Amino acid sequence: MSQCIFCKIARGESPADVLYRDEQLLVLKDINPQAPVHLLVIPVEHYPNLQQASANSALVSALIKKCTQLGSELGSQGYRIVVNTGPDGGQTVDHLHIHVLAGRPLQWPPG
């Protein structure tokens, strides 16, 4: 996916505030934060959405594990993880990404 912004970030072709990287995933700060802590956890390999990635259980497990680790470290009173899938689900970038939000009381419903 040569034009995907998250693929470009993973390849080092586009700037981002990357906080963590390993062979499978990246953690970066969201450019439009909706909470004091708003991070994105993305796979290095391109998957359009969670449904497409679900066949790779090791990857999905690694993503969720990283999200819970970050949430526990950064959300002293709790945190939220969000996965938007498809246009009706609010997905705006067609590369799987999981939002980790924390740092303030989060309202419900979210949208």
TANOR-V344516 format. One record per residue. N is the residue number from 1. NEAR is the number of other ideal C-beta (glycine too) atoms within 8 Angstrom. D_FIRST is the distance of its C-alpha to the first C-alpha in Angstrom with 1 decimal. Layout:
N|NEAR|D_FIRST + N|NEAR|D_FIRST
This chain:
1|6|0.0 + 2|4|3.8 + 3|6|5.7 + 4|11|5.5 + 5|9|9.0 + 6|12|9.3 + 7|12|6.7 + 8|10|8.7 + 9|15|11.7 + 10|9|11.2 + 11|6|11.0 + 12|4|14.0 + 13|5|12.8 + 14|6|13.8 + 15|3|17.1 + 16|7|17.8 + 17|5|20.9 + 18|9|19.8 + 19|7|22.8 + 20|8|21.8 + 21|7|19.4 + 22|5|19.7 + 23|3|17.8 + 24|8|16.4 + 25|14|16.2 + 26|13|16.6 + 27|13|19.2 + 28|12|19.2 + 29|10|21.5 + 30|10|20.6 + 31|4|21.0 + 32|4|23.1 + 33|9|25.2 + 34|7|27.2 + 35|10|29.5 + 36|7|30.9 + 37|12|28.4 + 38|12|24.9 + 39|13|22.3 + 40|12|18.8 + 41|13|18.0 + 42|15|14.4 + 43|13|13.1 + 44|9|11.5 + 45|6|9.5 + 46|9|7.0 + 47|12|9.5 + 48|7|9.6 + 49|11|13.3 + 50|10|16.4 + 51|6|17.4 + 52|9|14.4 + 53|13|15.1 + 54|8|18.8 + 55|5|19.2 + 56|8|18.5 + 57|7|21.7 + 58|6|21.7 + 59|13|18.5 + 60|11|19.8 + 61|8|23.2 + 62|10|21.9 + 63|14|20.2 + 64|10|23.4 + 65|8|25.6 + 66|12|24.0 + 67|12|24.3 + 68|9|28.0 + 69|8|28.7 + 70|13|27.5 + 71|14|29.3 + 72|8|32.5 + 73|6|32.5 + 74|12|31.8 + 75|11|33.2 + 76|4|36.9 + 77|4|37.9 + 78|7|34.9 + 79|12|31.2 + 80|11|28.7 + 81|12|25.3 + 82|8|23.2 + 83|9|20.2 + 84|9|19.4 + 85|8|17.8 + 86|7|17.3 + 87|5|18.8 + 88|4|22.3 + 89|7|21.6 + 90|7|20.6 + 91|10|16.9 + 92|4|15.5 + 93|8|12.0 + 94|6|9.9 + 95|14|9.3 + 96|13|12.6 + 97|10|15.0 + 98|13|18.7 + 99|14|21.2 + 100|16|24.3 + 101|13|27.2 + 102|14|30.6 + 103|8|33.5 + 104|6|35.3 + 105|4|36.6 + 106|9|33.8 + 107|5|35.0 + 108|4|34.7 + 109|4|33.4 + 110|7|30.4 + 111|3|29.6
